[in-house]
Amino acid sequence: MAQANRRDAVIDGVGCAGPARRSSSTVEELALQAIEHALEDAGLHPREIEAVVTESSLCPAATPLDRIAPAARLTGLRRSAQSTPVGAGILAALGMAVDMVERGEVETALTWFATGWGSSAEGPTSYHSKMQAKHVIEEPAGFSGPPLYFAAAAKRYQYEYGLSDLQMSQMLFDIVAATRANAALHPHAQARSVVDEDAYRRSPMLAEPLRQADCSLLSDGAVALVVTRKDRMRRLRPEVGLAAWSYAVDPISDADFYTQSPRLPSLPAAERAAAQAFAAAGLTPADIDVRGLYDCFSIAVALQLEAAGFCPKGKAADVVLGGNLRHNGKLPTNTHGGLLGHGYLLGANHAAEMVIQLRGMAGERQVTDARRGYVGAGPGRQYSALILERIDP
């Protein structure tokens, strides 16, 4: 499914709370803080929000609408909807909110995502461990948890494209080093210390070839985004529209994908979603100035760079070399620090960063003349791809 937009809607409000390793606020409180900041950024009163769209799995459980709406004073709601689960669903929710405004169903829409996995004893592992197949078959064999899943994908990638251990390690280091260098320039990033090669080599090996530095942070935090009709903009500044977006899904379950998919290290859903979004927007990967890729693990960045067409398959090591993913590099990616350096907000922070970059308001980490951005999330059985562009006042 691909959706091209008329550019009647803009992402007019961005609000963030956190991220932090452990917050003193509850998940609901974090969501409310992010919503308040997003409304303030858009210059809107809570009663002016007419629709809410959220991710369908984690969000309803942690921040249910029947609690958030009254607490946030969303008294003007006429519609609500849910997208698909987790990272792909977070981006799809934004796409759906834009579609509602583009079609004239509402004039304003709100989406948010909040997590407390930083304070949770199990964190994201609990999401996978609840799957019956993993609980019965994989866990007893000791093959359990996302680091092992992505380590297996990384080793398959290494085999498929003939990388030596040193070449694989160098590629992963280049991704981590660039991402952490970007995070060092973000005032609210969790990990603001840069990682040199010595520090990377000292990072504990969790699941070969992935070290601790290759794994996403654990975070408490929230992001909210407000979509409004362009003629209702109240701020005289560049705004951001959605040129096109697409969602794709493979006929395989979450429980099976990372251990049973015959296509790994390829990501078929990511390939289709990216291709459909670029076709709908009438653009190519070469037209993109800045990228936001769901970096739950460093290897996921390499897989998505190739899946989206930013480099040929098997060639990610060449394009990430020498700091090319830094904000001032040849291929700026995850300029806020991503899940590896900024915080694990499952792609919501990638969308927020893209809006800030395209507005030209990213400060030290600003990508020069950034006018178009690509955001992708869900490097698994499902994937959402968004192409955003700057709209000058």
N, C-alpha and C positions, 0 to 999 in steps of 0.2 A: 504494500500500500504506500503510495507516495502522494503528497499533497503540496501543490504549488499555491502560493498565496498572492492576493491582489495588493498587498502592502497597505491595507486599510487599518491594520492593527499594529500596535507597537508594544514592546515590553518596556513599560513606563515606570516600573517600580522594582527596586532590588533591595532586599533586606536580609541581613545575616545575623546570627547569634552564635558566638563561638567561631571556630571549633575549639574544644579543650579536651584533654585526656580524661579529666573528670570534672564535671561542672557541678556547682552548688545548686543549679536550677534543675527542675524536673524536665522531662521531654516536652510536656505540654507547655510549660513556661518558656522554654526555648522557642517553640513554634510561635507562641504569642508575641515574643519579642521580635522575631524575624518578620512576622506579619505587620506589626506596628511600624517597624523601620521601612518596610516596602511601601506601605500606604503613605508614610511621611515623604518618602522619596518621590512618589507619584503625585503628591499634593492632593490626595483623596481622603474623604471621610469614610470610615468603615461601612456606613449605610449605603454607600455608592457601589459597593461590590455586589454584582448581580449573579455571579456564578462561581462555583468552586470546582476544581478538577484536581484529584490527587492520585498518587500511586496506589495500587489496589491491595497490597499485601501488608507491608510494614506500617504504612501511614494510618490506615483505619484502626489498627490495633493500638498504636502508640498515641495517636492524636485524633481520636474520633471526632467527626464533624459535629455531633450533638453536644460535645463539650467545648470544642474550639469556637464554633460559630457564636454562641452566646457570650463566651468570655471575650472574644474579639469584637463584639458588638456588630456582627454582620447581619443587620436587621433587614437588609434589602435583597437577600438571596431569593432567586427565583429558580435556579437550576443547580444541580450538583451531579458530578460524574466521577468515575474511577477509570484509570487506564489499565495497564498490565503491571506485573510485579517488578519490584526492585529497580535497579539502575535504568534499564530500558523503559520502565514505566514512568520514572521521574521525568525523563525527556519527553516521552509520549504525552504525559499530562500537560506539559507546556505546549506541545503542538496542538492538542485538543482544545486547550483554552484559547489559543490564537484562532483556531478554526471557528470557534463559537462567535468570536467578535467579528471575524472576517465575513461570516455568513449573515451577520446582522441579528443573531439570536439574542445577544446581550451587548451592552456597551462596555462592560468591565468584567474581568474574570481574575480569579486568584488561584494560584497553586503554591503548595508548600511541601517541604519534606523535613522531618526532624528525626533524630536518632539518639539513643542513649547507650549505644554499644560500647562507648568508652568506659562507662561505669558498670557495665554488665560483666558478670563473671565469665560468661561464655563468649560474648561478643558475636560476630557473624557466624562462628562455628555452629551455633545453635540452629541457624536457619537450615544448614545442610544436615545436621545430625537428626533432625526430625523426619527426614525422608526415610521411608521404611526400608528401601533397598540398601541404603547406606548403613542403617542401624543393624540389619540382619546379616549382610554379606561383607561389606567393606570394613566396617569398624573392627569386627573380630579378627580380621587379617592385618590390622594395623594401618590400613590405607584409608585415612580419614582426615578431612580438613582441607580447605582451599589451598594452602601452600603445597601440599602434595599433588593436588590436581594440576596446578599450573606448572609445577616442577616437571611433571610427566609431559605436559605440552611442550615445555622448553626443551626437554631432551629429545622429543620427537622432532622438533624444529631443527635442532642441532644435527640430528641424523639425516633428515630429509635434504638439508642444504649443505652438508659436509663441513660444518664448522668444527674447528678444534676446540678443546676445552678452553684454551687461552682466548680464542676469538669469541666464544660465547660469553666468557667472563668479561671481556672488554666491552662487548655490546651492552650488556646489562649495566656495567659500571657507567658507561657514557650516558645511559638513560637516567640512572639514579643521580649522577653528579649534576646533570643539567636541571633536573626537576628540583633538586634541593637548592641549587643556585637561584632558581626562580623563587622558591619559597623564602629564601633569605631576604628577598626584597619586599615581601608581603608583611605588613605590620601585624596581622592576626594569624599568621601561619603557626602551626604547632611546632614544626621542626625548622628553625631558622638558621641552623648551623650547616655550613657547606660540607660536602663529603669529598675528600681527596682520595686518591687511589689507595694510600696506606690505610686510611680509616675504613674504606670499603672492604679491603682484604681482612681487616680485623673483625668485621661484622660476623657474628656467628652464622654458620651454615645451618639452615633449617631443613631444607629439602633440596638436594643437589639438582640444579646449580643455584638455587635461590638462597640468598643470605637474608638475614633480618632486614638489612637495608633495602632489599628488593621487595619487601612486603608493605602493604598499606598500613597506615597508622590506625589506632583505635580512637574513636572520638565521640564526644557529645556535641551536638550542635544542630542548627536548623538554617534553612534558606527559604525565603518566600519571594515570589515574583508576581507582579501585577501586570496584566495585559489590558490595554484600553484602546478605544478607537482613536485613530491618529488626530482627528479634529478636536479631540477632548484633551490633548496634551496641555498641561499647565506650566511646564518648565520650558524655558527657552534654551535648549541644549540639543546636541545630536541625540537621536534616539535609535533604537534597534528594532528592526522588523525581522520576520521569519520569511526568507525567500522560498524555502521549501523544507519539508520534513518527510521522513519515511520510517515505517516500522516493518520488520520482517521477523519471521519465526520459523524454526526448523521443526519437522515432525519427530521430535525426540524429547523426552522429559528432562527436567532439571536434574533429577536423580541420576540419569544415565549419561548426560552429555559429556562431562569432563573425564569420565572413565571409559565410556563405551562408544563415543562418536568415532566413526571410521574416517572422518574428514580432518581431524586434528593433524597438524596445527592450523589448518585453514579454518576460517570462521565464515561459513556460507551465509548466515543471516546478516552478518556485518557487511559482507561483500554486496549482497542484494540491496540492503537498506541504503548504503552509500551510493551505489550506482543509480538507484531510483531517485534519491534526493537530488543528486547532481543533474540528472536528466530533467527532472521537473523544474529545477531552477534555471536550466539552460547554462550551466557552469561546468567547470572541470576542476579537479584537485589543484591544478596550477593557478586557479583564480583565488585560492584561499590564502589569507594573510596570517591567520593564527588558528591553532587547533586546540581542542580540549578533548582528551581521550581518557576513558575510564581506566585508570592505572592501578587497579587493585594489586597488581604485581608488575614489576618492570617489564617482564616478557609480554604482558598484555599490550603495552605500547607498541612494541615491534610488530605484533600480530595485527594490530589495528591500522598502523601506518600502511602496511601492505594490503590489508583488506579494503581500505578506503581508496587505494590507488595513489597514495602519496609517494610510493616507491614500488619497484617491482618485487615480486615475491622472492624471498631469500636474500634481499639486499638491504634490509633494515640496518645491519651493522655499518654499512657504508654511509647512510644518510644521518645517523645519530652521532657519528664520530666528531670529536673535536668541539663539542659544545653547540652543535647545530640546533638542538632543541631549546636552547636558552632564549630568553625574550629578545635578545639582540642577535640571535643566530639566523641561519638560513631557513630554518623550518620551526619557528617558535611554537612550542607545544606545552600545554599545562603551565601557563605563565604564572599562575597563582601558587604553584607547587604541587597541585594535584592531590591525589589520595596518599601519595608517598610523602609529601612534605607539608601540604596545607592542612588536610584533615579528611577523615573518611566519612564524607557526607553523600556517598554513593552517586556521585555525578551531579547532584544539585549545585554544588559549589563550582563545578565546571561551567554550568549554564550561567551562573551569576557572574563569574569571571569574564565570560565572553561578552556579556552585556557591558561590563565596565570597560573592557578593552576597546570595544567598538565605539563606545562613547568618547574614548580618548581620555579616560579618567583614572588610569592605572598607575600613575605616578612613576616611580623609579623603574618599574617593570613594564612600562608601556611599550608596546610594539609600534614602531614608527609607521604612520599612515595606514593603520589597520582599518580596513573597510568591510572585509568579509571574513567570517569565521565558521568553522566546522566543529560541531560537538557530537560525540558518539558515546554511547554507553550500552552495556550489556554484552561483554565479550563472551558469549555462550550460545545457548539455543535461541535466544531472541536478541534483537538489537534495534535501537532507535538512532537515527541520524538526523541532525538538524543543521541547516545552513542559514546563518544569520547575516544580516547586513546593516550597515550604518545608514541612517536616514537623517540628513541634515535639516535643521529647522528652516 
